[in-house]
Amino acid sequence: MIVGICGSPRKQATDYVLKEALNQMEDKGYHAEFFGVRGKEIGPCRHCDYCLRKKECFLKDDMFEVYELLDEAQGIIIASPMYNGGISAQIKAVMDRCRALGAADYDFLRGKIGMGIAVGGDRSGGQELALQQIHTYYILNGIIPVSGGSFGANIGASFWSQDTLNGVKEDVEGFKNLKKTTNMFHRYLERYGPANHEKP
Ligand SMILES: Cc1cc2nc3c(=O)[nH]c(=O)nc-3n(C[C@H](O)[C@H](O)[C@H](O)COP(=O)(O)O)c2cc1C
């Protein structure tokens, strides 16, 4: 199973391109699940260390839905809009709250495959930094990060939305590098994906 996590509080550009990525993975034979932060309550990590003691998060909110999806997933796609040149606060909260998973099981996420999607209103609005933030989260948690390969999508899928849904639909280059990245994601899942997870 592939889980796509959308870090936008709106049903607009990021939602659209993530769903396109999940459709591409379904076309390759995977079951895909979408989770969006829109309308969800996911508080920021409080660093209370409750998770280190009790092996679960103190905050009982919608993050528990994400924990279940991450448990099942072989592959993870994190998609974020650009906020001040990087990922949104909402997707950062999701990442930080995964501390509780590591507290319960150090290897919880290890060996899964991860790709990133960054959507900016500007052509150069922080997408590269955001992809690096997503890949850093993957590396820190033992998730294998995937690029789209050279000649088009060196560090993942990057979109220019011009701040609208129609704008992102016009981003031909964005969709080209999304395709390259989902192709590479598929290749990694086949070669290096966690064998102990149900497939597809
Ligand atoms: C608080 C805030 C900060 C933003 N900062 C940036 C930015 O630094 N760079 C950029 O390209 N776009 C920025 N934007 C624009 C959004 O990234 C852009 O409209 C994007 O398409 C939003 O994704 P969505 O349509 O999925 O919500 C910002 C938007 C908001 C609300």
Ligand as a Chemical Component Dictionary entry (heavy atoms), coordinates in Angstrom:
data_LIG
# 
_chem_comp.id                   LIG 
_chem_comp.type                 NON-POLYMER 
_chem_comp.pdbx_formal_charge   0 
_chem_comp.three_letter_code    LIG 
# 
loop_
_chem_comp_atom.comp_id 
_chem_comp_atom.atom_id 
_chem_comp_atom.alt_atom_id 
_chem_comp_atom.type_symbol 
_chem_comp_atom.charge 
_chem_comp_atom.model_Cartn_x 
_chem_comp_atom.model_Cartn_y 
_chem_comp_atom.model_Cartn_z 
_chem_comp_atom.pdbx_ordinal 
LIG C1  C1  C 0 1.487  31.409 4.547  1  
LIG C2  C2  C 0 1.822  31.185 3.109  2  
LIG C3  C3  C 0 3.132  31.288 2.700  3  
LIG C4  C4  C 0 3.477  31.061 1.377  4  
LIG N1  N1  N 0 4.776  31.138 1.016  5  
LIG C5  C5  C 0 5.149  30.798 -0.236 6  
LIG C6  C6  C 0 6.519  30.734 -0.584 7  
LIG O1  O1  O 0 7.416  30.999 0.196  8  
LIG N2  N2  N 0 6.847  30.345 -1.844 9  
LIG C7  C7  C 0 5.897  30.053 -2.780 10 
LIG O2  O2  O 0 6.244  29.700 -3.894 11 
LIG N3  N3  N 0 4.576  30.112 -2.483 12 
LIG C8  C8  C 0 4.180  30.460 -1.222 13 
LIG N4  N4  N 0 2.845  30.472 -0.881 14 
LIG C9  C9  C 0 1.862  30.102 -1.916 15 
LIG C10 C10 C 0 1.469  28.621 -1.903 16 
LIG O3  O3  O 0 2.591  27.776 -1.755 17 
LIG C11 C11 C 0 0.786  28.253 -3.216 18 
LIG O4  O4  O 0 -0.359 29.041 -3.411 19 
LIG C12 C12 C 0 0.429  26.779 -3.273 20 
LIG O5  O5  O 0 -0.083 26.466 -4.537 21 
LIG C13 C13 C 0 -0.588 26.427 -2.211 22 
LIG O6  O6  O 0 -0.931 25.083 -2.320 23 
LIG P1  P1  P 0 -2.457 24.610 -2.265 24 
LIG O7  O7  O 0 -3.116 25.257 -3.433 25 
LIG O8  O8  O 0 -2.390 23.157 -2.383 26 
LIG O9  O9  O 0 -3.012 25.065 -0.952 27 
LIG C14 C14 C 0 2.461  30.724 0.428  28 
LIG C15 C15 C 0 1.134  30.615 0.866  29 
LIG C16 C16 C 0 0.822  30.845 2.177  30 
LIG C17 C17 C 0 -0.626 30.691 2.632  31 
# 
loop_
_chem_comp_bond.comp_id 
_chem_comp_bond.atom_id_1 
_chem_comp_bond.atom_id_2 
_chem_comp_bond.value_order 
_chem_comp_bond.pdbx_ordinal 
LIG C1  C2  SING 1  
LIG C2  C3  SING 2  
LIG C2  C16 DOUB 3  
LIG C3  C4  DOUB 4  
LIG C4  N1  SING 5  
LIG C4  C14 SING 6  
LIG N1  C5  DOUB 7  
LIG C5  C6  SING 8  
LIG C5  C8  SING 9  
LIG C6  O1  DOUB 10 
LIG C6  N2  SING 11 
LIG N2  C7  SING 12 
LIG C7  O2  DOUB 13 
LIG C7  N3  SING 14 
LIG N3  C8  DOUB 15 
LIG C8  N4  SING 16 
LIG N4  C9  SING 17 
LIG N4  C14 SING 18 
LIG C9  C10 SING 19 
LIG C10 O3  SING 20 
LIG C10 C11 SING 21 
LIG C11 O4  SING 22 
LIG C11 C12 SING 23 
LIG C12 O5  SING 24 
LIG C12 C13 SING 25 
LIG C13 O6  SING 26 
LIG O6  P1  SING 27 
LIG P1  O7  DOUB 28 
LIG P1  O8  SING 29 
LIG P1  O9  SING 30 
LIG C14 C15 DOUB 31 
LIG C15 C16 SING 32 
LIG C16 C17 SING 33 
# 
